[in-house]
Amino acid sequence: MKKLSLKMKLTLAYTLLMTLVVCCILFLLFAIGNQQILSSVQQRLRISVYDAVGDIDYDEGILEFDSDIGDLEYGVYLSVYASDGTWLYGRVPQGFSNTQPFEDGNLRMVRENGRDYAVMDSYAAIEGYGNVYIRGVASVSAAEEGVFVIRNIALVFLPLLVAVTAVLGYFLIRRTLRPVRLMTETVQEICRDNDLSRRVALGSGSDEIYRLAQTFDNMLDQIETGFKRERQFTSDVSHELRTPVAAMLLECEELLHDAQLDDSARAGVEFLYQKVNYLSSMIAQLLLLSRADQGRQTLVMENVDLSELMEMAALEAEEMAKAKEITVSLEAADGLCVWGDETLLIRMVMNLLENAVNYGKPGGHIGIRLWAENQTVHGSIKDDGIGIAPEQLAHIWERFYQADPARSAPNSSGLGLSMVAWIIEAHHGQIFAKSTPGQGSCFTFVLPARIDFCKNTDYNS
């Protein structure tokens, strides 16, 4: 039941409710109908028996009976008996044994041969003749047969009624929940495209769903405004800090070129230079990301030979990895080209390689691969370092996120992978990460190939 949609749950509930209501109404109608039929039969029987007295005359030693006694009026059978029980005139229903003793004025129910009968006797005095018994018999079962026919027809059509109710209820509920579906689709599009400018915009309405949609749109307005302020603040701060940090770097370089600087002071300046250089790099990354968020970061698109780019990046990685005695291997097909911003693609690859070096184990290995597949270029960078826990893997693309701050690289800002994700997205590609704690990580990216530029490469292998 939990897996069913709200639309199906409401349809089932509506159908069940309507079915119960119809069944209750039919039950009450049949119950009341049966009671009314029994009451009507008994009333007609009583009237017919008492009226029959006036249809009997005694003239010149002969009992005369009016034809009304013999007629089957209102389904009542009338018969006349002498005081000793001898039958004189009339008839009884077929199948009725007529063996019950006479009971003056007592209307009673008798069941014979699976059928119900209402029986009433009246002890009457006929002038000149004496006393006679008048018996009236009416078949209650015969009177109820019409109700049984209607009940059977209702039972036959009840499934059809349930089906029609379910179908009509489904379309009615689907139309009612259409605004909810629009809201859901809008939220999914916002999550997929990261576009906070989209709105549900159901239009004018006063019911709860329309008020909910309007509230949701107002909330999106506030969130979008907050994000814009945050991005503007980040951009402004990064821009304002860039000049003083550049001045600090320049001053550190001037001091390091001073031959009169003693060793202790030089060590302090070198440490300061490293930290300021790290701060300058982080500010540059923040500025780039903030511009990207605001749509102000332009890409200089051109044909890029990714094979050559990866070769240069592998050489850089070897230099970075020397201190930890990490070996770097490259396995790349020749002439794999993409359409992109070369500067950003270099930064993307170098960020991945810096991560591999920073988190790789001393004396370990970094494997770089580049290959073509299904008219796309695939690249992977794999290390055998500390790895990432599964519960942390989904958050590594978030800004300033560090899986384990205690084991993070000293110069790690937590922005490198965020920038990698943005660069890949800006080039209409995809990136995936797999990792096992203690065994290492592997980052794989996929970019559209520039087939018309490097014609000698087979991109379908």
PyMOL commands that set and color helices and strands:
alter all, ss='L'
color gray80, all
select helices_A, chain A and resi 6-55+67-70+140-176+178-193+208-256+263-293+306-324+342-359+390-393+405-407+416-426
alter helices_A, ss='H'
color red, helices_A
select strands_A, chain A and resi 56-59+62-65+76-82+87-90+107-112+115-126+130-139+302-305+327-332+337-340+365-373+376-383+430-436+440-448
alter strands_A, ss='S'
color yellow, strands_A
deselect
rebuild
show_as cartoon
